[in-house]
Each structure stands twice: as C-alpha cells, then as structure tokens.
C-alpha cells in the first residue's frame, strides 16, 4: 500500500485544492500544462524566490498525483533555488516539501525560520503550526502535537487542519473520533472539489481497513472512484480489499493495470503476493525480482521517502536489509508506526529484547493499532510467554480481526 507520500495509517498528504477535474487523466494533463508555465516563469524570473517555490509546489503536486519520486527530487531542486535567494521566504515551502519526503527534523527547523518572519499572515501561521503539529505527531510527541493542531485549527479551520486532527485520533486508535474529523475536513472545503472528496472517501476506507472492515472499506473506495475516476491510488486500495474478500481475478486485473501505469515496486510486490496465494510461484518470483529492482532504484534516488515501503518488502521476504532500512526510517520518523516496523525487523533477527523495547517506545507515543499488539504477541511467543501472547493477540483481533503478520517468525 503506497500512500503518497507520508505513511502512518493514512495517506496524509492532502490533495491540491486547485484541481477541478473529476477524472485522473484530465487532471494529469492540466497539471502538466501548469508545470510548463511554472517552469517558464521560474526561468524568466530566476531571481524571484516565489517563482521557484511555486515551481517546487507544482512538482510536488504532480508527484503526489502520479506517485513519481522523480517529481520530489525536482521539487527539492527548485526549492533549494528559492532558498538560495531568500531563506526566510522559502522556509515554509521548504518545510512542506521536506516533510513530504520524511525529513522531519529538517522540516521542523525550516518551520521555525518561517514562523520567525515579522508580520507573518495569519493563514500562513496556521498552516505552519498545523504542519509542525503533524511533524510532532509522527515524532511521537502527541501532547505538543495536539497543542499545535488545536491552535492551527482555531486560526484557520481548513480541510488540512481538520484532517490533521483526524490523524491525531487515528494514531491513538480512536477511530470514531477520527471519522468525525474527516467529516469536518470535508465540511471545511470551500467548494465541491472532486479529487478532495475522493481523497477523503479514501481516508474513510482506510479507517475501516484498519479495523478489519473490508466490505465497508471497499464501499468507500468505490465512492472515491465515483468522485475522481481513474486514480491509481484508489485503484490499488480497491485491489487490496478485493484480494482479502476472495475476489482474486478482479484484484489481479486492477493490480496489473496499476503496475503498468506506475511501475510502483510496492504494488508489484502486492501482485506477487496475490499470485503466491494462488500457487503461481514462478510468476510471483519474477515480479519479486522486478519489485526488488524498483526499490533499489527508489532508495538510490530518494532514500528518506522510499524507505518505509522498502521495509515492508524486506520484512515480507526476510531480507537482511530490513534492519538497516527500519533503523534509518526510525531515525527519520521516530513515531509509533515506525517503532513497530523496527521491532519486527529486530524480531526477525531473533533480538526479542530489542523488539520488546521498541514496542514499549511505540506504546509510549499512544500508538494503538492492531499491528502493535500482534507484533507483541509474536515477541511473547518467541520468549515462551504464552499467556501474554494470547492476551496481546486477542487485543489485536478486537481492533482488526484480519491483522496478518505471517512474515514474522
């Protein structure tokens, strides 16, 4: 599951509110035309930091739509041009982009530079506080995160700031509260924007998915497709749900189509997993090789952004790279979800004490997802603590009856 670009449980990078199209291909063409104009403007106004930050945002929006890491690399290059001209004026845009590629500490330092600007407009302050709160959430500092998120929403009750409060509750496993804030995010939209409505329905589906409600999740994904048709991100989640529901032929057809469209290694591996489950091992092995090559290329291009999905791949295939990938990702994002992945990598190495300590760290961030308790059950099994294992597993199943960590020993 690839959710561009920041993964907690949700696809957290809110879509551009500039897109008016209700079809993916139309939106892509519109974005590409806009990018040409932004490139020309930046070249013509090469000493203007605004021209370069606008180009960086254009690249970032295009990358979020297509799932291409190359777009983020181009965006980073453009925002560095802006920063070389005026570090203070470029700081807010630079922070948002660094956050998108998981460089949280770097993003946080840019936010402080931006907040120190004199006469900062209230709307910009609200967005910066919201972004800082989201960073703190993903760093495991929920108290400071909530203070920032509440202040941001009080200043500007935007879709993005409402959704950040949904993320705060989602992290804590407070799914009903998170759903309420997703509804608030939709209500905050200034007008009916097809892609934004689609994206919010996708989040509703993911909230159901995290609770093992595959039928309900699929219904939300179908709603998302109806709002904004042809989006590969919605399609891959539909395929994931269909696979769990036993609709293997439909799931395979969707996966094959999105793999051709995107070349995404995580989706290539998801297709491989589906074929493995049907005993089609030779086809699956070829796809796994393709996925490995794709992850290698992504990690060479932008390691901070690619690491999260590469960890899932390494864990599933028991790769020795899992531990170094998990350690690096946890250094970038020391939050609950990343601590759990790191614990799984440690457990695969047989280091149960280290895994247990990481799970304790995850729990201290108030992270309350089924994967935490299921991982704890595997650790307890490995240490011969049968009663604890049964208790943890029952807890996990109460949250999500379908949680599956069969890659763990």
Buried (B, 14 or more C-beta within 10 A) or exposed (E): BBBBBBBBBBBBBBBBBBBEBBBBEBBBEBBEEBBEEBBEBBEEEEEBBBBBBBBBBBBBBBBBBBBBBBBBBBBBEBBBBBBEBBBEBBBBBBBBBBBBBBBBBBBBBBBEBBBEBEEEEEEBBBBBBBBBBBBBBBBBBBEBBBBBBBBBBEBBBBBBBBBBBBBBBBBBBBBEBBBBBBBBBBEBBEEEBBBBBBBBBBBBBBBBBBBBBBEBBBBBBBBBBBBBBBBBBBBBBBBBBBBBBEBBEBBBEBBBBBBEBBBBBBBBBBBBBBBBEEEBEEEBEEBBEBBBEBBBEBBEBBBBBBBBBBBBBBBBBEBEBBBBBBBBBBBBBBBBBBBBBBBBBBBBEEBBEBBBBBBEBBBEBBBBBBBBBBBBBBBBBBBEBEEBBEBBBEBBBEBBEEBEBEBBE
